[in-house]
Each structure stands twice: as C-alpha cells, then as structure tokens.
Amino acid sequence: MKNSITLLLLFAFGIWNTCFAQPATKSDQILFKLSKKIKGLKSFYVEYSAVVKNADLGRNDAFSGKGWVKNNKYFATYGTNTVICNGLKSWSIISKDKEVYESDNTDDEETINPKKLMTIWETGFNNKYIKLDKIGKESVDVIDLFPKNPKKSNYKSITVYISSVNNELKKALIKTKDGTLMSYSVNKFSTNVDISDTKFSFDRKKYPGFRVIRN
C-alpha cells in the first residue's frame, strides 16, 4: 500500500541538481527552459486532479491533491493521504489504515513527489517532441519521455503537456509496466509562496491512534 501511495504522489512528481548540457532539439529546449524556471523558484504551491486506471486490476480512481514545495522539502496530499518530507526523512500517512511509514528521504524511482515531476525528464529519460496541441483554449507543447534503460524502470512512458505561453507543466500522462495509466492535471500553480518550515515537520500528536512504521 505504501509503495502505491508514493508512486501516485507524482505531483508529485526530480533529480534536482542535474541539468542538461546544451539543449539541442526542440523538446530539449522546452524542457531545459522549464527546468531552469522551476530551479529558480524559492518555493511553489500546486493543486491537481488525477485519474488512475488499471483494467486488469479493475481500478478506476479519481482524486485531487495539493502540494507545497520549499527547497528540498515538501508536503503533498493524495485524496485523504499525505506525504511529508523535511529533506532528511519522509512520512507517508495512510488515513484508511491509520498507519504512518517513516523512511529516509531518497531519490529512488518510487519516491515521486511534486518537486520531482517538474524535472523528472532530466535523468534517465529520452524525449521526443510530438506536436503543438490545446488544453481548453491554451496552447501546449506535447513531449513524450521514454526510459533510457527500460529494463530497470517501472515506467513505460510519460507524456507531458507544457504551456507554450508561460512554460508551465499543465498535464502528465504516466504509463507503467503493470498496465496502470495515471493522468494528472494541474489546476493551480503559484510561485514563491510564503511557507513556514513547520509545514514540513511530522507531528505525531496530530495523528492519534496511528501506527508509525519505520522502513
């Protein structure tokens, strides 16, 4: 259950300190510009909606969430569940099971978060420009991402939709090897918001009756 929650919190969501050498193709240029924009932010806040489908598992879930990011810290919600990271440790809070999974903060593939999605293409993916499209009345550049090493990746492909007007991520479609399709749409994105560091601290008193499990 915990692995499923961390994967679904894609808004979750990158390898924050890497960077393209020199943008070559059109898709490289667009992604490089977005990475540079995100890295220049002190903080950001995002609201999103998502649908997760897997025909083989009979799954068709819709949910919404929010994410607060400040440097290497984040607080993200997935429906009624929450993930908190203070930069060193993370806590995945599963409300239904009344469980909290505590672990060291890592950059492995499963620990996707709002920050990682914004730069996920920087490491481990090839990219290809597909077309100029529209989401509503807004023009977006559509780019496909493919794992450089498919055998070692849980992802089959990721398609990102980036605004050609303000260079912001608007939508992401994620296909995994087990047949799961995750669709994330950004409904609100605010930059350089004032966020207290207490937002990223796990307070056990706020979760009475929850069992804390150390991974």
The 8 nearest C-alpha neighbors of each residue, nearest first, counted from 0:
[[1, 3, 2, 4, 93, 5, 96, 6],
 [0, 2, 4, 3, 5, 91, 100, 93],
 [3, 1, 5, 4, 0, 6, 109, 110],
 [2, 4, 0, 6, 1, 5, 7, 109],
 [3, 5, 7, 1, 6, 2, 8, 0],
 [6, 4, 8, 2, 110, 7, 3, 111],
 [7, 5, 109, 3, 4, 8, 111, 9],
 [8, 6, 4, 9, 5, 3, 11, 111],
 [9, 7, 11, 5, 10, 6, 112, 111],
 [11, 12, 8, 10, 112, 111, 7, 113],
 [11, 113, 9, 12, 112, 8, 116, 66],
 [10, 12, 9, 113, 112, 8, 111, 116],
 [11, 116, 9, 10, 112, 113, 115, 111],
 [115, 14, 119, 118, 15, 116, 114, 117],
 [13, 15, 16, 17, 115, 119, 122, 118],
 [16, 14, 13, 17, 118, 115, 38, 114],
 [15, 17, 14, 18, 13, 38, 121, 118],
 [18, 16, 15, 14, 121, 19, 122, 13],
 [17, 19, 20, 121, 16, 31, 34, 15],
 [18, 20, 21, 31, 22, 121, 17, 27],
 [21, 19, 18, 22, 23, 31, 17, 27],
 [20, 22, 19, 23, 27, 28, 31, 18],
 [23, 21, 27, 28, 24, 19, 31, 20],
 [24, 22, 27, 21, 28, 25, 26, 20],
 [23, 25, 27, 26, 22, 28, 128, 127],
 [24, 26, 28, 27, 29, 128, 23, 22],
 [25, 27, 128, 29, 28, 24, 30, 127],
 [28, 26, 22, 24, 30, 25, 29, 31],
 [27, 29, 22, 31, 25, 26, 30, 32],
 [28, 30, 26, 32, 31, 27, 33, 25],
 [31, 29, 33, 27, 32, 28, 34, 26],
 [30, 32, 34, 28, 33, 29, 27, 35],
 [33, 31, 35, 29, 30, 34, 28, 36],
 [32, 34, 36, 30, 35, 31, 166, 37],
 [35, 33, 31, 37, 36, 32, 118, 38],
 [34, 36, 32, 38, 33, 37, 31, 39],
 [35, 37, 33, 39, 34, 38, 32, 40],
 [36, 38, 34, 39, 40, 35, 33, 117],
 [39, 37, 35, 40, 36, 34, 15, 41],
 [38, 40, 36, 37, 35, 41, 34, 42],
 [41, 39, 42, 38, 37, 191, 190, 36],
 [42, 40, 191, 69, 70, 39, 43, 190],
 [41, 43, 69, 191, 40, 68, 192, 190],
 [42, 44, 190, 68, 191, 189, 192, 67],
 [43, 45, 67, 189, 66, 188, 68, 190],
 [44, 46, 188, 66, 187, 65, 189, 47],
 [47, 45, 65, 187, 186, 64, 185, 66],
 [46, 48, 185, 186, 64, 184, 63, 65],
 [49, 47, 63, 184, 183, 62, 64, 185],
 [50, 48, 183, 182, 62, 61, 63, 184],
 [49, 51, 61, 182, 60, 181, 62, 52],
 [52, 50, 181, 60, 59, 180, 61, 182],
 [53, 51, 59, 58, 180, 179, 54, 60],
 [52, 54, 179, 58, 56, 55, 178, 57],
 [55, 53, 57, 56, 58, 52, 178, 59],
 [56, 54, 57, 53, 178, 58, 179, 177],
 [57, 55, 58, 54, 53, 52, 179, 59],
 [58, 56, 54, 55, 53, 59, 52, 60],
 [57, 59, 53, 52, 56, 54, 60, 51],
 [58, 60, 52, 51, 53, 57, 61, 50],
 [61, 59, 51, 50, 58, 52, 62, 49],
 [60, 62, 50, 49, 51, 59, 63, 48],
 [63, 61, 78, 49, 48, 50, 60, 64],
 [64, 62, 48, 78, 47, 49, 77, 61],
 [63, 65, 77, 76, 47, 78, 46, 48],
 [64, 66, 46, 76, 45, 75, 47, 67],
 [65, 67, 75, 45, 44, 74, 113, 76],
 [66, 68, 44, 74, 73, 43, 75, 45],
 [69, 67, 73, 43, 42, 72, 44, 66],
 [68, 70, 42, 72, 71, 41, 73, 43],
 [69, 71, 72, 41, 42, 68, 73, 86],
 [72, 70, 86, 69, 73, 68, 85, 114],
 [73, 71, 86, 85, 69, 84, 70, 68],
 [72, 74, 68, 84, 67, 83, 199, 69],
 [73, 75, 83, 67, 66, 82, 199, 84],
 [76, 74, 66, 82, 65, 81, 67, 73],
 [77, 75, 81, 64, 65, 80, 78, 82],
 [78, 76, 64, 80, 79, 81, 8, 63],
 [77, 79, 62, 80, 63, 64, 76, 81],
 [80, 78, 77, 94, 81, 76, 93, 95],
 [81, 79, 77, 93, 78, 94, 76, 92],
 [82, 80, 76, 92, 75, 91, 77, 83],
 [81, 83, 91, 75, 90, 74, 92, 76],
 [84, 82, 74, 90, 89, 199, 73, 75],
 [83, 85, 89, 73, 72, 86, 88, 199],
 [86, 84, 72, 199, 87, 88, 200, 89],
 [87, 85, 72, 71, 84, 88, 104, 89],
 [88, 86, 104, 85, 103, 89, 84, 105],
 [89, 87, 103, 104, 84, 102, 85, 86],
 [88, 90, 84, 83, 102, 104, 101, 103],
 [89, 91, 101, 83, 100, 82, 92, 99],
 [92, 90, 82, 100, 99, 81, 93, 101],
 [91, 93, 99, 81, 80, 82, 98, 94],
 [94, 92, 80, 98, 95, 96, 97, 99],
 [93, 95, 97, 96, 80, 92, 79, 98],
 [94, 96, 97, 93, 98, 79, 80, 92],
 [95, 97, 98, 94, 93, 209, 99, 210],
 [98, 96, 209, 94, 95, 93, 210, 99],
 [97, 99, 210, 209, 93, 96, 211, 92],
 [98, 100, 92, 211, 91, 212, 210, 93],
 [101, 99, 212, 91, 90, 213, 211, 92],
 [100, 102, 90, 213, 89, 212, 214, 99],
 [103, 101, 214, 89, 88, 213, 104, 100],
 [102, 104, 88, 87, 89, 105, 101, 214],
 [103, 105, 88, 87, 89, 102, 86, 106],
 [106, 104, 107, 103, 110, 87, 88, 102],
 [107, 105, 110, 108, 14, 104, 13, 111],
 [108, 106, 105, 109, 110, 111, 104, 14],
 [107, 109, 110, 106, 111, 153, 152, 6],
 [110, 108, 6, 111, 107, 5, 2, 106],
 [111, 109, 5, 108, 107, 6, 106, 112],
 [110, 112, 12, 9, 11, 109, 6, 115],
 [11, 111, 113, 12, 9, 10, 115, 114],
 [11, 10, 114, 112, 12, 115, 116, 9],
 [113, 115, 112, 12, 116, 117, 13, 11],
 [13, 114, 116, 12, 112, 117, 119, 118],
 [12, 117, 115, 119, 118, 11, 114, 113],
 [116, 118, 115, 114, 119, 12, 13, 113],
 [119, 117, 13, 116, 120, 115, 34, 121],
 [118, 120, 13, 116, 115, 121, 117, 122],
 [121, 119, 118, 124, 122, 144, 123, 125],
 [122, 120, 119, 118, 18, 17, 19, 123],
 [121, 123, 120, 124, 119, 14, 17, 13],
 [122, 124, 147, 146, 121, 120, 125, 148],
 [125, 123, 146, 147, 145, 120, 122, 144],
 [126, 124, 145, 144, 147, 146, 127, 123],
 [125, 127, 144, 143, 145, 124, 142, 26],
 [126, 128, 143, 142, 26, 129, 144, 125],
 [127, 129, 142, 26, 130, 141, 143, 25],
 [130, 128, 142, 141, 127, 143, 131, 140],
 [131, 129, 141, 140, 132, 128, 142, 139],
 [130, 132, 140, 139, 141, 138, 133, 129],
 [133, 131, 139, 138, 130, 140, 141, 134],
 [134, 132, 138, 137, 139, 135, 136, 131],
 [135, 133, 137, 136, 138, 139, 132, 169],
 [134, 136, 137, 133, 138, 132, 139, 169],
 [135, 137, 134, 133, 138, 139, 132, 162],
 [138, 136, 134, 133, 135, 139, 162, 164],
 [139, 137, 133, 132, 163, 162, 134, 136],
 [140, 138, 162, 163, 161, 132, 133, 160],
 [139, 141, 131, 161, 160, 163, 130, 132],
 [140, 142, 160, 130, 129, 159, 131, 139],
 [143, 141, 128, 159, 129, 127, 158, 140],
 [142, 144, 158, 127, 126, 157, 159, 128],
 [143, 145, 126, 157, 125, 156, 124, 158],
 [144, 146, 156, 125, 124, 126, 147, 143],
 [147, 145, 124, 149, 148, 123, 125, 152],
 [148, 146, 124, 123, 125, 149, 145, 152],
 [147, 149, 146, 150, 151, 152, 123, 124],
 [150, 148, 152, 146, 151, 147, 155, 154],
 [151, 149, 148, 152, 153, 146, 147, 154],
 [150, 152, 149, 148, 153, 146, 154, 147],
 [153, 151, 149, 154, 150, 148, 146, 155],
 [154, 152, 175, 176, 155, 151, 149, 108],
 [155, 153, 175, 152, 156, 176, 174, 146],
 [154, 156, 175, 174, 176, 153, 145, 146],
 [157, 155, 145, 174, 154, 144, 173, 158],
 [156, 158, 173, 144, 172, 143, 174, 159],
 [157, 159, 143, 172, 171, 142, 144, 173],
 [160, 158, 171, 142, 141, 170, 161, 143],
 [159, 161, 141, 170, 169, 140, 139, 168],
 [162, 160, 168, 139, 140, 167, 169, 166],
 [161, 163, 139, 166, 167, 164, 165, 138],
 [162, 164, 139, 166, 138, 140, 165, 161],
 [163, 165, 162, 166, 138, 137, 139, 167],
 [164, 166, 167, 162, 163, 161, 168, 33],
 [167, 165, 162, 163, 164, 161, 33, 168],
 [168, 166, 162, 161, 165, 169, 33, 163],
 [167, 169, 161, 170, 160, 162, 166, 159],
 [170, 168, 185, 160, 161, 184, 167, 162],
 [169, 171, 184, 160, 183, 159, 185, 168],
 [170, 172, 159, 183, 158, 182, 160, 173],
 [173, 171, 182, 158, 157, 181, 183, 159],
 [172, 174, 157, 181, 180, 156, 171, 182],
 [175, 173, 180, 156, 155, 179, 154, 157],
 [176, 174, 154, 155, 179, 177, 178, 153],
 [175, 177, 178, 155, 153, 154, 174, 179],
 [176, 178, 175, 179, 153, 53, 174, 55],
 [179, 177, 176, 175, 53, 180, 174, 55],
 [178, 180, 53, 175, 52, 177, 174, 181],
 [181, 179, 174, 52, 173, 51, 53, 178],
 [182, 180, 51, 173, 172, 50, 179, 52],
 [181, 183, 172, 50, 49, 171, 173, 51],
 [182, 184, 49, 171, 170, 48, 172, 181],
 [185, 183, 170, 48, 47, 169, 186, 49],
 [186, 184, 47, 169, 187, 170, 46, 183],
 [187, 185, 47, 46, 184, 188, 48, 45],
 [188, 186, 46, 45, 185, 189, 47, 44],
 [187, 189, 45, 44, 46, 190, 186, 185],
 [190, 188, 44, 43, 45, 187, 192, 191],
 [189, 191, 43, 192, 42, 44, 40, 188],
 [192, 190, 42, 41, 43, 40, 193, 189],
 [191, 193, 190, 43, 42, 194, 189, 44],
 [192, 194, 191, 195, 42, 43, 69, 41],
 [195, 193, 192, 196, 198, 69, 42, 67],
 [194, 196, 197, 198, 193, 199, 69, 192],
 [197, 195, 198, 199, 194, 200, 85, 69],
 [196, 198, 200, 195, 199, 194, 201, 85],
 [199, 197, 196, 195, 200, 74, 194, 73],
 [198, 200, 85, 197, 196, 83, 84, 74],
 [201, 199, 197, 198, 85, 202, 83, 196],
 [200, 202, 203, 199, 83, 90, 84, 198],
 [203, 201, 204, 205, 200, 206, 197, 199],
 [202, 204, 205, 206, 201, 207, 209, 211],
 [205, 203, 202, 206, 207, 201, 208, 209],
 [206, 204, 203, 202, 207, 201, 209, 208],
 [205, 207, 204, 203, 209, 208, 202, 97],
 [208, 206, 209, 204, 205, 203, 210, 97],
 [207, 209, 206, 210, 97, 98, 204, 203],
 [210, 208, 97, 98, 207, 206, 211, 99],
 [209, 211, 98, 99, 212, 97, 208, 100],
 [212, 210, 99, 98, 100, 209, 213, 101],
 [213, 211, 100, 99, 101, 210, 214, 98],
 [212, 214, 101, 100, 102, 211, 99, 103],
 [213, 102, 101, 212, 100, 103, 211, 90]]
